[in-house]
Amino acid sequence: GTHGKHGEGGEHAVADESSYLQQQQLSAPAILRTPQTSVKLSCNIVAFAGTQDAQVTDSDIRGWQDVTTGTLTAHRVPGDHFYCDDMRSRERLCRSLAYAVAKHMSPA
């Protein structure tokens, strides 16, 4: 995949993915459903949902794999649909995102 690297269409892939995400507008209704698209992203996706969230099923979360050629990492964190209100979830969210970003950082 391109994964944003130069020489493999990386600049164009990033621009295309940015445009796609802007078109989705990431409003609450857009986040609650898996996007339907004929264009796949090439980035990895990290998805989160609360363990007591009745609005988001495991199948909904797994559906994000269908929109990328990258990997999907899914996490269930303590809480309901508003899991970010739970400090334990915030800490896990921050750790998981920091780990996901660190995997793509090259050593100095």
N, CA, C and O atoms as a GROMACS GRO file, in nm:
protein
  432
    1GLY      N    1   0.082  -0.119   0.000
    1GLY     CA    2   0.000   0.000   0.000
    1GLY      C    3   0.085   0.124   0.000
    1GLY      O    4   0.208   0.116   0.011
    2THR      N    5   0.023   0.236  -0.012
    2THR     CA    6   0.099   0.360  -0.015
    2THR      C    7   0.134   0.408   0.124
    2THR      O    8   0.246   0.453   0.146
    3HIS      N    9   0.045   0.400   0.217
    3HIS     CA   10   0.066   0.440   0.356
    3HIS      C   11   0.141   0.571   0.369
    3HIS      O   12   0.217   0.589   0.464
    4GLY      N   13   0.120   0.663   0.276
    4GLY     CA   14   0.174   0.797   0.287
    4GLY      C   15   0.321   0.810   0.258
    4GLY      O   16   0.379   0.915   0.288
    5LYS      N   17   0.384   0.711   0.201
    5LYS     CA   18   0.527   0.718   0.170
    5LYS      C   19   0.546   0.779   0.033
    5LYS      O   20   0.466   0.754  -0.057
    6HIS      N   21   0.651   0.861   0.016
    6HIS     CA   22   0.680   0.920  -0.114
    6HIS      C   23   0.731   0.812  -0.208
    6HIS      O   24   0.790   0.713  -0.164
    7GLY      N   25   0.708   0.831  -0.335
    7GLY     CA   26   0.758   0.736  -0.434
    7GLY      C   27   0.657   0.629  -0.470
    7GLY      O   28   0.674   0.560  -0.570
    8GLU      N   29   0.552   0.612  -0.391
    8GLU     CA   30   0.449   0.514  -0.421
    8GLU      C   31   0.313   0.582  -0.436
    8GLU      O   32   0.209   0.522  -0.411
    9GLY      N   33   0.315   0.708  -0.478
    9GLY     CA   34   0.188   0.781  -0.489
    9GLY      C   35   0.142   0.832  -0.355
    9GLY      O   36   0.025   0.866  -0.338
   10GLY      N   37   0.231   0.839  -0.258
   10GLY     CA   38   0.197   0.875  -0.122
   10GLY      C   39   0.129   1.009  -0.108
   10GLY      O   40   0.029   1.021  -0.038
   11GLU      N   41   0.182   1.113  -0.175
   11GLU     CA   42   0.122   1.246  -0.162
   11GLU      C   43  -0.021   1.246  -0.214
   11GLU      O   44  -0.110   1.306  -0.154
   12HIS      N   45  -0.042   1.179  -0.327
   12HIS     CA   46  -0.176   1.174  -0.384
   12HIS      C   47  -0.269   1.090  -0.298
   12HIS      O   48  -0.386   1.123  -0.281
   13ALA      N   49  -0.217   0.980  -0.243
   13ALA     CA   50  -0.299   0.894  -0.158
   13ALA      C   51  -0.344   0.970  -0.035
   13ALA      O   52  -0.461   0.960   0.004
   14VAL      N   53  -0.254   1.044   0.027
   14VAL     CA   54  -0.289   1.121   0.146
   14VAL      C   55  -0.394   1.226   0.111
   14VAL      O   56  -0.490   1.244   0.185
   15ALA      N   57  -0.375   1.296  -0.001
   15ALA     CA   58  -0.472   1.398  -0.044
   15ALA      C   59  -0.608   1.334  -0.070
   15ALA      O   60  -0.711   1.389  -0.029
   16ASP      N   61  -0.609   1.218  -0.138
   16ASP     CA   62  -0.736   1.150  -0.166
   16ASP      C   63  -0.805   1.108  -0.037
   16ASP      O   64  -0.926   1.124  -0.023
   17GLU      N   65  -0.728   1.055   0.058
   17GLU     CA   66  -0.785   1.012   0.185
   17GLU      C   67  -0.837   1.131   0.264
   17GLU      O   68  -0.943   1.122   0.325
   18SER      N   69  -0.763   1.242   0.263
   18SER     CA   70  -0.809   1.362   0.332
   18SER      C   71  -0.939   1.413   0.273
   18SER      O   72  -1.031   1.450   0.345
   19SER      N   73  -0.947   1.414   0.140
   19SER     CA   74  -1.070   1.457   0.073
   19SER      C   75  -1.186   1.367   0.110
   19SER      O   76  -1.296   1.414   0.137
   20TYR      N   77  -1.161   1.236   0.111
   20TYR     CA   78  -1.266   1.141   0.146
   20TYR      C   79  -1.317   1.168   0.287
   20TYR      O   80  -1.438   1.172   0.309
   21LEU      N   81  -1.225   1.186   0.383
   21LEU     CA   82  -1.266   1.208   0.520
   21LEU      C   83  -1.342   1.339   0.534
   21LEU      O   84  -1.439   1.347   0.610
   22GLN      N   85  -1.300   1.442   0.462
   22GLN     CA   86  -1.373   1.568   0.466
   22GLN      C   87  -1.513   1.551   0.409
   22GLN      O   88  -1.608   1.610   0.461
   23GLN      N   89  -1.527   1.472   0.304
   23GLN     CA   90  -1.659   1.450   0.244
   23GLN      C   91  -1.750   1.376   0.341
   23GLN      O   92  -1.871   1.398   0.342
   24GLN      N   93  -1.693   1.288   0.422
   24GLN     CA   94  -1.773   1.214   0.519
   24GLN      C   95  -1.824   1.304   0.631
   24GLN      O   96  -1.923   1.272   0.696
   25GLN      N   97  -1.758   1.416   0.653
   25GLN     CA   98  -1.792   1.518   0.750
   25GLN      C   99  -1.794   1.469   0.894
   25GLN      O  100  -1.824   1.546   0.984
   26LEU      N  101  -1.763   1.346   0.917
   26LEU     CA  102  -1.747   1.289   1.050
   26LEU      C  103  -1.843   1.345   1.155
   26LEU      O  104  -1.803   1.370   1.268
   27SER      N  105  -1.968   1.364   1.116
   27SER     CA  106  -2.071   1.401   1.212
   27SER      C  107  -2.114   1.274   1.285
   27SER      O  108  -2.078   1.164   1.243
   28ALA      N  109  -2.188   1.288   1.393
   28ALA     CA  110  -2.231   1.171   1.469
   28ALA      C  111  -2.299   1.067   1.381
   28ALA      O  112  -2.265   0.949   1.392
   29PRO      N  113  -2.393   1.104   1.293
   29PRO     CA  114  -2.455   1.000   1.208
   29PRO      C  115  -2.354   0.930   1.118
   29PRO      O  116  -2.369   0.811   1.091
   30ALA      N  117  -2.253   1.002   1.070
   30ALA     CA  118  -2.153   0.941   0.982
   30ALA      C  119  -2.067   0.843   1.060
   30ALA      O  120  -2.026   0.740   1.006
   31ILE      N  121  -2.039   0.874   1.185
   31ILE     CA  122  -1.953   0.787   1.266
   31ILE      C  123  -2.028   0.660   1.307
   31ILE      O  124  -1.966   0.555   1.323
   32LEU      N  125  -2.158   0.670   1.324
   32LEU     CA  126  -2.236   0.555   1.372
   32LEU      C  127  -2.253   0.446   1.268
   32LEU      O  128  -2.288   0.333   1.303
   33ARG      N  129  -2.229   0.477   1.144
   33ARG     CA  130  -2.245   0.376   1.040
   33ARG      C  131  -2.111   0.356   0.969
   33ARG      O  132  -2.026   0.445   0.968
   34THR      N  133  -2.096   0.241   0.911
   34THR     CA  134  -1.977   0.217   0.831
   34THR      C  135  -1.995   0.288   0.698
   34THR      O  136  -2.097   0.268   0.632
   35PRO      N  137  -1.899   0.370   0.657
   35PRO     CA  138  -1.914   0.443   0.531
   35PRO      C  139  -1.922   0.347   0.412
   35PRO      O  140  -1.856   0.244   0.410
   36GLN      N  141  -2.004   0.382   0.316
   36GLN     CA  142  -2.016   0.305   0.193
   36GLN      C  143  -1.938   0.380   0.086
   36GLN      O  144  -1.969   0.495   0.056
   37THR      N  145  -1.838   0.316   0.030
   37THR     CA  146  -1.756   0.384  -0.070
   37THR      C  147  -1.697   0.283  -0.166
   37THR      O  148  -1.674   0.167  -0.131
   38SER      N  149  -1.674   0.327  -0.287
   38SER     CA  150  -1.608   0.241  -0.384
   38SER      C  151  -1.458   0.266  -0.384
   38SER      O  152  -1.382   0.194  -0.448
   39VAL      N  153  -1.414   0.369  -0.311
   39VAL     CA  154  -1.272   0.401  -0.300
   39VAL      C  155  -1.224   0.359  -0.162
   39VAL      O  156  -1.278   0.403  -0.061
   40LYS      N  157  -1.122   0.274  -0.159
   40LYS     CA  158  -1.070   0.230  -0.030
   40LYS      C  159  -0.956   0.319   0.015
   40LYS      O  160  -0.875   0.366  -0.065
   41LEU      N  161  -0.950   0.343   0.146
   41LEU     CA  162  -0.837   0.412   0.206
   41LEU      C  163  -0.720   0.316   0.208
   41LEU      O  164  -0.738   0.194   0.201
   42SER      N  165  -0.598   0.369   0.219
   42SER     CA  166  -0.481   0.283   0.229
   42SER      C  167  -0.418   0.292   0.368
   42SER      O  168  -0.312   0.233   0.392
   43CYS      N  169  -0.482   0.364   0.458
   43CYS     CA  170  -0.427   0.380   0.593
   43CYS      C  171  -0.484   0.274   0.686
   43CYS      O  172  -0.586   0.212   0.658
   44ASN      N  173  -0.415   0.255   0.798
   44ASN     CA  174  -0.467   0.168   0.903
   44ASN      C  175  -0.576   0.244   0.978
   44ASN      O  176  -0.573   0.367   0.986
   45ILE      N  177  -0.672   0.171   1.032
   45ILE     CA  178  -0.782   0.231   1.108
   45ILE      C  179  -0.779   0.175   1.249
   45ILE      O  180  -0.766   0.054   1.269
   46VAL      N  181  -0.792   0.264   1.348
   46VAL     CA  182  -0.807   0.224   1.488
   46VAL      C  183  -0.947   0.268   1.528
   46VAL      O  184  -0.978   0.387   1.524
   47ALA      N  185  -1.031   0.173   1.569
   47ALA     CA  186  -1.170   0.202   1.602
   47ALA      C  187  -1.195   0.174   1.750
   47ALA      O  188  -1.141   0.079   1.807
   48PHE      N  189  -1.277   0.258   1.811
   48PHE     CA  190  -1.310   0.245   1.953
   48PHE      C  191  -1.461   0.247   1.971
   48PHE      O  192  -1.533   0.314   1.896
   49ALA      N  193  -1.508   0.173   2.070
   49ALA     CA  194  -1.649   0.176   2.110
   49ALA      C  195  -1.655   0.139   2.258
   49ALA      O  196  -1.568   0.068   2.308
   50GLY      N  197  -1.757   0.187   2.325
   50GLY     CA  198  -1.775   0.156   2.466
   50GLY      C  199  -1.827   0.014   2.485
   50GLY      O  200  -1.902  -0.038   2.402
   51THR      N  201  -1.788  -0.048   2.596
   51THR     CA  202  -1.831  -0.186   2.624
   51THR      C  203  -1.982  -0.194   2.647
   51THR      O  204  -2.042  -0.299   2.623
   52GLN      N  205  -2.044  -0.086   2.693
   52GLN     CA  206  -2.188  -0.085   2.715
   52GLN      C  207  -2.262  -0.003   2.608
   52GLN      O  208  -2.375   0.039   2.631
   53ASP      N  209  -2.200   0.019   2.494
   53ASP     CA  210  -2.262   0.097   2.386
   53ASP      C  211  -2.356   0.008   2.307
   53ASP      O  212  -2.312  -0.078   2.230
   54ALA      N  213  -2.486   0.028   2.327
   54ALA     CA  214  -2.586  -0.053   2.257
   54ALA      C  215  -2.604  -0.007   2.112
   54ALA      O  216  -2.666  -0.078   2.032
   55GLN      N  217  -2.551   0.112   2.077
   55GLN     CA  218  -2.568   0.166   1.942
   55GLN      C  219  -2.464   0.112   1.843
   55GLN      O  220  -2.487   0.117   1.722
   56VAL      N  221  -2.352   0.062   1.893
   56VAL     CA  222  -2.243   0.017   1.806
   56VAL      C  223  -2.214  -0.130   1.835
   56VAL      O  224  -2.172  -0.165   1.945
   57THR      N  225  -2.238  -0.215   1.736
   57THR     CA  226  -2.214  -0.358   1.753
   57THR      C  227  -2.071  -0.393   1.711
   57THR      O  228  -2.003  -0.314   1.646
   58ASP      N  229  -2.027  -0.511   1.750
   58ASP     CA  230  -1.895  -0.558   1.705
   58ASP      C  231  -1.890  -0.566   1.553
   58ASP      O  232  -1.787  -0.538   1.492
   59SER      N  233  -2.002  -0.604   1.492
   59SER     CA  234  -2.009  -0.609   1.346
   59SER      C  235  -1.991  -0.471   1.284
   59SER      O  236  -1.926  -0.457   1.181
   60ASP      N  237  -2.049  -0.367   1.347
   60ASP     CA  238  -2.030  -0.229   1.299
   60ASP      C  239  -1.882  -0.193   1.301
   60ASP      O  240  -1.831  -0.133   1.206
   61ILE      N  241  -1.815  -0.228   1.408
   61ILE     CA  242  -1.673  -0.195   1.420
   61ILE      C  243  -1.593  -0.270   1.315
   61ILE      O  244  -1.510  -0.211   1.246
   62ARG      N  245  -1.618  -0.401   1.301
   62ARG     CA  246  -1.545  -0.480   1.201
   62ARG      C  247  -1.571  -0.430   1.059
   62ARG      O  248  -1.486  -0.448   0.972
   63GLY      N  249  -1.684  -0.368   1.036
   63GLY     CA  250  -1.719  -0.316   0.904
   63GLY      C  251  -1.621  -0.212   0.852
   63GLY      O  252  -1.611  -0.191   0.731
   64TRP      N  253  -1.548  -0.146   0.943
   64TRP     CA  254  -1.450  -0.046   0.899
   64TRP      C  255  -1.337  -0.110   0.818
   64TRP      O  256  -1.272  -0.041   0.741
   65GLN      N  257  -1.313  -0.240   0.834
   65GLN     CA  258  -1.210  -0.307   0.755
   65GLN      C  259  -1.243  -0.301   0.607
   65GLN      O  260  -1.153  -0.302   0.523
   66ASP      N  261  -1.371  -0.294   0.574
   66ASP     CA  262  -1.414  -0.291   0.434
   66ASP      C  263  -1.378  -0.162   0.362
   66ASP      O  264  -1.386  -0.157   0.239
   67VAL      N  265  -1.338  -0.058   0.435
   67VAL     CA  266  -1.309   0.071   0.370
   67VAL      C  267  -1.160   0.100   0.361
   67VAL      O  268  -1.120   0.210   0.322
   68THR      N  269  -1.076   0.002   0.398
   68THR     CA  270  -0.932   0.025   0.390
   68THR      C  271  -0.860  -0.100   0.344
   68THR      O  272  -0.904  -0.212   0.367
   69THR      N  273  -0.747  -0.078   0.278
   69THR     CA  274  -0.658  -0.189   0.245
   69THR      C  275  -0.558  -0.208   0.358
   69THR      O  276  -0.481  -0.304   0.358
   70GLY      N  277  -0.559  -0.116   0.454
   70GLY     CA  278  -0.472  -0.126   0.572
   70GLY      C  279  -0.534  -0.219   0.675
   70GLY      O  280  -0.628  -0.293   0.646
   71THR      N  281  -0.481  -0.213   0.794
   71THR     CA  282  -0.531  -0.298   0.901
   71THR      C  283  -0.638  -0.225   0.982
   71THR      O  284  -0.646  -0.102   0.982
   72LEU      N  285  -0.718  -0.303   1.052
   72LEU     CA  286  -0.816  -0.250   1.146
   72LEU      C  287  -0.779  -0.302   1.284
   72LEU      O  288  -0.762  -0.422   1.304
   73THR      N  289  -0.766  -0.211   1.379
   73THR     CA  290  -0.747  -0.248   1.518
   73THR      C  291  -0.868  -0.195   1.594
   73THR      O  292  -0.893  -0.075   1.596
   74ALA      N  293  -0.943  -0.285   1.656
   74ALA     CA  294  -1.066  -0.248   1.726
   74ALA      C  295  -1.046  -0.260   1.877
   74ALA      O  296  -0.982  -0.354   1.925
   75HIS      N  297  -1.101  -0.164   1.949
   75HIS     CA  298  -1.092  -0.163   2.095
   75HIS      C  299  -1.231  -0.139   2.153
   75HIS      O  300  -1.306  -0.054   2.104
   76ARG      N  301  -1.264  -0.213   2.257
   76ARG     CA  302  -1.381  -0.185   2.340
   76ARG      C  303  -1.325  -0.129   2.470
   76ARG      O  304  -1.239  -0.191   2.533
   77VAL      N  305  -1.374  -0.014   2.510
   77VAL     CA  306  -1.326   0.052   2.630
   77VAL      C  307  -1.442   0.069   2.728
   77VAL      O  308  -1.557   0.069   2.686
   78PRO      N  309  -1.411   0.084   2.859
   78PRO     CA  310  -1.519   0.099   2.958
   78PRO      C  311  -1.611   0.216   2.923
   78PRO      O  312  -1.564   0.324   2.887
   79GLY      N  313  -1.740   0.193   2.935
   79GLY     CA  314  -1.836   0.301   2.915
   79GLY      C  315  -1.940   0.270   2.809
   79GLY      O  316  -1.941   0.163   2.748
   80ASP      N  317  -2.026   0.368   2.788
   80ASP     CA  318  -2.133   0.354   2.690
   80ASP      C  319  -2.097   0.431   2.564
   80ASP      O  320  -1.980   0.439   2.527
   81HIS      N  321  -2.196   0.487   2.497
   81HIS     CA  322  -2.170   0.559   2.373
   81HIS      C  323  -2.080   0.682   2.396
   81HIS      O  324  -2.011   0.726   2.305
   82PHE      N  325  -2.083   0.735   2.517
   82PHE     CA  326  -2.001   0.851   2.552
   82PHE      C  327  -1.883   0.807   2.638
   82PHE      O  328  -1.856   0.866   2.742
   83TYR      N  329  -1.813   0.703   2.593
   83TYR     CA  330  -1.704   0.644   2.670
   83TYR      C  331  -1.594   0.743   2.702
   83TYR      O  332  -1.520   0.723   2.798
   84CYS      N  333  -1.580   0.849   2.625
   84CYS     CA  334  -1.474   0.948   2.653
   84CYS      C  335  -1.498   1.022   2.784
   84CYS      O  336  -1.407   1.087   2.835
   85ASP      N  337  -1.619   1.013   2.838
   85ASP     CA  338  -1.647   1.074   2.968
   85ASP      C  339  -1.585   0.994   3.081
   85ASP      O  340  -1.574   1.044   3.193
   86ASP      N  341  -1.546   0.871   3.055
   86ASP     CA  342  -1.486   0.783   3.156
   86ASP      C  343  -1.334   0.797   3.149
   86ASP      O  344  -1.274   0.771   3.045
   87MET      N  345  -1.272   0.838   3.259
   87MET     CA  346  -1.127   0.863   3.260
   87MET      C  347  -1.048   0.738   3.220
   87MET      O  348  -0.945   0.749   3.154
   88ARG      N  349  -1.095   0.619   3.261
   88ARG     CA  350  -1.023   0.496   3.223
   88ARG      C  351  -1.021   0.482   3.071
   88ARG      O  352  -0.920   0.439   3.014
   89SER      N  353  -1.132   0.517   3.007
   89SER     CA  354  -1.138   0.507   2.862
   89SER      C  355  -1.048   0.610   2.796
   89SER      O  356  -0.982   0.580   2.696
   90ARG      N  357  -1.045   0.731   2.851
   90ARG     CA  358  -0.957   0.835   2.794
   90ARG      C  359  -0.812   0.791   2.799
   90ARG      O  360  -0.737   0.808   2.702
   91GLU      N  361  -0.772   0.733   2.912
   91GLU     CA  362  -0.632   0.689   2.925
   91GLU      C  363  -0.602   0.579   2.825
   91GLU      O  364  -0.497   0.581   2.761
   92ARG      N  365  -0.691   0.482   2.810
   92ARG     CA  366  -0.669   0.373   2.714
   92ARG      C  367  -0.669   0.426   2.572
   92ARG      O  368  -0.589   0.382   2.489
   93LEU      N  369  -0.759   0.519   2.542
   93LEU     CA  370  -0.766   0.580   2.410
   93LEU      C  371  -0.634   0.649   2.377
   93LEU      O  372  -0.580   0.630   2.268
   94CYS      N  373  -0.584   0.728   2.470
   94CYS     CA  374  -0.457   0.800   2.447
   94CYS      C  375  -0.341   0.702   2.430
   94CYS      O  376  -0.258   0.721   2.341
   95ARG      N  377  -0.334   0.599   2.514
   95ARG     CA  378  -0.225   0.501   2.502
   95ARG      C  379  -0.233   0.428   2.368
   95ARG      O  380  -0.131   0.410   2.302
   96SER      N  381  -0.352   0.387   2.328
   96SER     CA  382  -0.369   0.314   2.203
   96SER      C  383  -0.333   0.399   2.082
   96SER      O  384  -0.267   0.352   1.990
   97LEU      N  385  -0.375   0.525   2.084
   97LEU     CA  386  -0.343   0.614   1.972
   97LEU      C  387  -0.194   0.645   1.968
   97LEU      O  388  -0.134   0.650   1.860
   98ALA      N  389  -0.132   0.667   2.086
   98ALA     CA  390   0.012   0.693   2.090
   98ALA      C  391   0.089   0.573   2.036
   98ALA      O  392   0.186   0.591   1.963
   99TYR      N  393   0.046   0.452   2.070
   99TYR     CA  394   0.112   0.331   2.021
   99TYR      C  395   0.096   0.320   1.869
   99TYR      O  396   0.192   0.288   1.799
  100ALA      N  397  -0.026   0.347   1.819
  100ALA     CA  398  -0.050   0.338   1.675
  100ALA      C  399   0.036   0.437   1.598
  100ALA      O  400   0.089   0.404   1.492
  101VAL      N  401   0.050   0.558   1.650
  101VAL     CA  402   0.133   0.660   1.584
  101VAL      C  403   0.280   0.623   1.594
  101VAL      O  404   0.354   0.636   1.496
  102ALA      N  405   0.323   0.576   1.710
  102ALA     CA  406   0.465   0.543   1.731
  102ALA      C  407   0.512   0.433   1.636
  102ALA      O  408   0.628   0.432   1.596
  103LYS      N  409   0.424   0.340   1.600
  103LYS     CA  410   0.461   0.233   1.507
  103LYS      C  411   0.501   0.287   1.371
  103LYS      O  412   0.572   0.220   1.296
  104HIS      N  413   0.456   0.408   1.338
  104HIS     CA  414   0.483   0.465   1.206
  104HIS      C  415   0.592   0.572   1.209
  104HIS      O  416   0.623   0.633   1.106
  105MET      N  417   0.648   0.595   1.326
  105MET     CA  418   0.754   0.695   1.338
  105MET      C  419   0.888   0.626   1.312
  105MET      O  420   0.911   0.515   1.360
  106SER      N  421   0.974   0.691   1.237
  106SER     CA  422   1.106   0.633   1.213
  106SER      C  423   1.203   0.689   1.317
  106SER      O  424   1.193   0.805   1.355
  107PRO      N  425   1.297   0.606   1.363
  107PRO     CA  426   1.394   0.653   1.462
  107PRO      C  427   1.481   0.764   1.403
  107PRO      O  428   1.512   0.764   1.284
  108ALA      N  429   1.519   0.857   1.488
  108ALA     CA  430   1.602   0.972   1.443
  108ALA      C  431   1.743   0.929   1.412
  108ALA      O  432   1.826   1.011   1.373
   0.00000   0.00000   0.00000
